[in-house]
Amino acid sequence: MSAESHPTLPPVRLHSDAELARDALGAPLFARAVRLARWAGPDTRVGIGGELVAAQLPEAAAVLGLDAADAESAGHASRAWRVAVDTGLVDVTEPEEGDGEQFGTAAPGEDLALVTRGAPGDVLDLWLAALDTVLADAAVPDLDGLVDALDAGGEIDFDRLDWNPGREADFLDEVLANLYLLTVSEGGAADGPVPLPVLAASMVVPDGMGDPTDAVLEQVSDAMMRLDDQFRQLEPIGLVEFRPVDQELMAEAADEEATAGGSAGRDGGDARDGRGAGDARDDEDVSRYGMVRLTPLGLYGVRARMLEAGVDAPAVGELAGKGADALLDAVALYSEGAAQAEIEQWLAGRELPAAAAELLAAARGDDEGGPLRRLRCQQALVSAGPEAEPAVRSVLDDPELGGLARVWLAERGLRDVPAPDPEMVFWLTVDTIAAQLAADGETQGLPLLMETLTAHHAGFFDQVWRVEHPATAHVLEAMGRMHPDRKAAKEARKAAFKARSRRP
């Protein structure tokens, strides 16, 4: 999983370990692996590699409640057995060459006891090991052409097969990383499913590309069908909920392409508008092209793999035991909703007066991150409620926090709130706009905020450039670009020049 592609991600809200462990035990493939581990015994015969011998598969399928005579059931039993062996739920002794033994033996492994007597974390560790096995299997392509890819010595010619195991595994990891990012991003998929063509396009269509070419659309189509096969394999382990591609739809698309003499070539569709294979201009139900979403267990699993790869993938609640300085530094980079959730967990269980004082102390600073820390501190104090009042009043004379304190007290209609002096008003204005710029950039709502903050101060730009705030010039330059009043914008640009000139 590429740490370079996603160096820092938005925080994810995970279910508790107990809930996730229950989900893991309920995942069909993992549950089957546990049942086969309990079934393993002296009469269980395995071959080289620890796989069940063919003669044992019907009995294993019957143990799983499957039709013992069905070939597909034998495949389910074989996959479940492989998961059981790879996770340590089953211990196998393989036959050794030259010892005269045709078969090895199997028995329940020590780790099987963790399923019923282990902590939730133990169960999740077993499930993660099972996930590794399933992902490795899913990265193996359809080997229908395997016989044709054998060389004269009976070895697989990977060049002829056009399969690079490392490349395939990296592709699947990157797909899951993209799906994770779509899920946790503000305004992203959240708990909703992602259309398979959109996910495929995220892997194929170059950033900034306009209308995709026919060649790119063909690549999207190929990637979509590849993912359709892979997600079918990943669903039984509980990683995803998946609605496969409607095969009738694909057959219809193939017929249309044949009728058109191969001119269509657009099975993948234009993922930018959420449609999939076929003509992106029609109103076909996008769900027919496949829909996928990470389950809560899947979010946990993908995040665990990303952390192992060195990706910064935070989870809401991780900062609950850390100091206010660590909290404000971290949530400064979060969306407002994620920051609020993290703040609420940090405050839970703390003595609120002391917590408020700690937050205010951590909000100080004239560094570049100071304005956004103070914005998040103000957000945290809202959650702290009236118990924060003594701590807030204690900073009324603080040059960096006094304005914030007055706003907080006034919003609650509290008495005895001293009026700020002009210098504090201008400083707070600069700090507020600097925080908004750092949090969201030059958003559509920022010009209105600028207009509101400057409308009640005659000669605002004649005075604000003198404010001793490290972001004064930066804020004035932004106001010069964004202020809705043309005259005010011009005055802001002049004030920005003066602010730049006075600083060494």
Residue pairs with C-beta under 8 A, 6 or more apart in sequence:
1 173
1 174
1 176
1 177
1 305
1 306
1 308
1 309
1 311
2 170
2 173
2 174
2 177
2 309
2 311
3 306
3 309
3 310
3 311
5 174
5 177
6 177
6 181
6 306
6 311
6 313
7 311
7 312
8 312
8 333
9 180
9 181
9 184
9 306
9 311
9 312
9 313
9 314
10 181
10 184
10 185
10 186
10 314
10 334
10 335
10 338
11 184
11 314
11 315
11 316
11 318
11 334
11 338
11 341
11 342
12 180
12 183
12 184
12 299
12 303
12 313
12 314
12 315
12 316
13 315
13 316
13 341
14 20
14 296
14 299
14 300
14 303
14 315
14 316
14 317
15 23
15 296
15 297
15 300
16 120
17 119
17 120
17 121
17 124
18 120
19 296
20 120
20 124
20 296
20 297
20 300
21 120
21 121
21 123
21 124
21 127
23 238
23 295
23 296
23 297
24 30
24 123
24 124
24 126
24 127
24 238
24 297
25 31
25 34
25 115
25 123
26 238
27 127
27 236
27 237
27 238
27 297
28 236
28 238
29 79
29 80
29 83
29 130
29 134
29 236
29 237
29 238
30 83
30 126
30 127
30 130
30 237
30 238
32 64
32 76
32 77
32 80
32 83
33 80
33 81
33 83
33 84
33 87
33 89
33 130
34 84
34 89
34 112
34 115
35 63
35 64
35 80
36 60
36 63
36 64
36 77
36 80
36 81
36 84
36 90
37 84
37 89
37 90
37 108
37 109
37 112
38 108
38 112
39 60
39 63
40 84
40 90
40 106
40 107
40 108
41 106
41 107
41 108
42 105
42 107
44 52
44 56
44 105
44 106
44 107
45 52
45 53
45 55
45 56
45 103
45 104
45 105
45 106
46 52
46 53
46 92
46 93
46 94
46 95
46 103
46 104
46 105
46 106
47 53
47 94
47 95
47 103
47 104
48 94
48 95
48 104
49 94
50 85
50 90
50 92
50 94
50 104
50 106
51 78
51 81
51 82
51 85
52 60
52 77
52 78
52 81
53 103
54 74
57 74
57 77
57 78
58 68
58 69
58 74
59 68
60 77
60 78
60 80
60 81
61 67
61 68
61 70
61 73
61 74
61 76
61 77
62 68
63 77
64 73
64 76
64 77
64 80
66 73
66 76
66 77
67 73
79 137
81 90
82 133
82 137
83 89
83 130
83 133
83 134
83 237
84 90
85 92
85 106
86 129
86 130
86 132
86 133
87 111
87 126
87 129
87 130
87 133
88 109
88 110
88 111
88 126
88 129
89 108
89 109
89 111
89 112
89 115
89 126
90 106
90 107
90 108
90 109
90 112
91 106
91 107
91 108
91 109
91 110
92 104
92 105
92 106
93 104
93 105
93 106
94 104
95 101
95 102
95 103
95 104
111 126
114 122
114 123
114 126
115 123
115 126
124 300
127 237
127 238
127 297
127 301
128 301
128 304
130 237
131 237
131 239
131 301
131 305
134 233
134 234
134 236
134 237
134 239
135 169
135 172
135 173
135 234
136 169
137 233
138 172
138 229
138 230
138 233
138 234
139 165
139 168
139 169
139 171
139 172
139 230
140 163
140 165
140 168
141 161
141 163
141 168
141 226
142 229
143 161
145 161
146 156
146 161
148 160
149 156
149 157
149 158
149 160
149 161
150 156
150 157
151 157
158 164
158 165
171 203
172 230
173 305
173 309
174 203
175 199
175 203
175 227
175 230
176 294
176 302
176 305
177 302
177 306
177 311
178 199
178 202
178 203
179 194
179 199
179 240
179 292
179 294
179 302
180 294
180 299
180 302
180 303
180 306
180 313
181 188
182 188
182 189
182 194
182 198
182 199
182 202
183 189
183 190
183 191
183 194
183 293
183 294
183 299
184 299
186 335
186 337
186 338
189 293
191 293
192 293
193 241
193 243
193 287
193 291
193 292
193 293
194 291
194 292
194 293
195 271
195 274
195 275
195 276
195 286
195 287
195 289
195 290
195 291
196 224
196 227
196 228
196 231
196 245
196 276
196 289
196 290
196 291
196 292
197 220
197 224
197 268
197 269
197 270
197 271
197 274
197 275
197 276
197 277
197 286
197 289
197 290
198 271
198 274
199 227
199 271
199 292
200 220
200 221
200 223
200 224
200 227
200 268
200 271
201 212
201 220
201 268
201 270
201 271
201 272
202 271
203 223
204 216
204 219
204 220
204 223
204 268
205 212
205 216
205 220
205 271
205 272
206 216
209 216
211 270
212 220
212 270
214 265
214 266
217 265
217 266
217 267
217 268
217 269
217 270
218 265
218 266
218 267
218 268
219 268
220 268
220 269
220 271
221 266
221 267
221 268
221 269
221 277
222 268
223 268
224 245
224 267
224 268
224 276
224 277
224 289
224 290
225 245
225 250
225 267
227 290
227 292
228 244
228 245
228 290
231 240
231 242
231 244
231 290
231 292
232 242
232 244
234 240
234 242
235 241
235 242
238 295
238 297
238 298
239 294
239 295
239 297
239 298
239 301
239 302
240 292
240 293
240 294
240 295
240 298
241 292
241 293
241 295
242 290
242 291
242 292
243 287
243 290
243 291
243 292
244 290
245 276
245 277
245 288
245 289
245 290
246 288
246 289
249 277
249 278
249 284
249 288
249 289
250 267
250 277
252 278
253 264
253 267
253 277
253 278
256 264
256 278
257 263
257 264
257 265
257 267
264 278
264 279
266 277
266 278
266 279
266 280
267 277
267 278
268 276
268 277
269 275
269 276
269 277
269 278
269 279
269 280
269 289
270 280
273 280
274 286
275 282
275 284
275 286
275 289
276 284
276 286
276 288
276 289
276 290
277 289
278 284
294 302
303 313
303 315
306 313
307 313
314 330
316 338
316 341
316 342
316 345
317 342
317 345
319 326
319 327
319 330
319 331
319 342
319 345
319 346
320 345
320 346
320 348
320 349
322 346
323 358
323 362
324 346
324 355
324 358
324 359
324 361
324 362
325 362
327 342
327 343
327 346
327 359
327 362
327 380
328 359
328 362
328 363
328 373
328 376
328 377
328 380
329 369
329 373
330 342
331 338
331 339
331 342
331 343
331 376
332 339
332 369
332 372
332 373
332 376
332 438
332 439
334 342
336 379
336 439
339 376
339 379
340 379
340 383
343 376
343 379
343 380
343 383
344 383
346 355
346 380
347 355
347 380
347 383
347 384
352 384
352 385
352 387
352 388
353 387
353 388
353 390
353 391
355 384
356 381
356 384
356 387
356 388
356 390
356 391
356 392
357 391
357 394
359 377
359 380
359 381
359 384
360 377
360 381
360 391
360 392
360 394
360 395
360 401
362 373
362 377
363 370
363 373
363 374
363 376
363 377
363 400
363 401
363 404
364 370
364 398
364 400
364 401
365 373
365 400
366 400
366 469
366 470
367 470
368 438
368 470
368 471
369 438
370 400
370 431
370 470
371 431
371 432
371 434
371 435
371 438
371 471
372 434
372 435
372 438
372 439
374 400
374 401
374 404
374 431
374 435
375 432
375 435
375 436
375 439
377 404
378 404
378 407
378 408
381 388
381 392
381 408
382 408
386 412
388 408
389 409
389 412
389 414
392 405
392 408
392 409
393 405
393 409
395 401
395 402
395 404
395 405
396 402
396 405
396 406
396 418
398 405
399 424
399 427
400 427
400 431
402 420
402 424
403 420
403 424
403 425
403 427
403 428
403 431
404 428
406 417
406 418
406 420
407 428
409 417
410 417
420 428
422 463
423 467
425 457
426 457
426 460
426 463
426 464
426 467
427 467
427 468
427 469
429 453
429 454
429 464
430 464
430 467
430 469
430 471
430 472
430 475
431 469
431 471
432 449
432 453
433 446
433 449
433 450
433 453
433 475
433 478
433 479
434 469
434 471
434 474
434 475
436 443
436 446
436 449
437 446
437 474
437 475
437 478
440 446
442 478
442 481
442 482
446 478
446 482
447 482
447 483
447 484
448 484
450 479
450 482
450 483
450 484
451 483
451 484
451 485
451 488
454 460
454 461
454 479
454 483
454 488
457 463
461 476
461 488
461 491
461 492
461 494
461 495
462 495
464 472
464 476
464 495
465 472
465 473
465 476
465 495
465 496
465 498
465 499
465 502
466 499
466 502
469 475
472 499
473 496
473 499
473 500
473 503
476 492
476 493
476 495
476 496
476 499
477 492
477 493
477 496
479 488
479 489
479 492
479 496
480 489
480 490
480 492
480 493
480 496
481 489
482 489
483 489
483 492
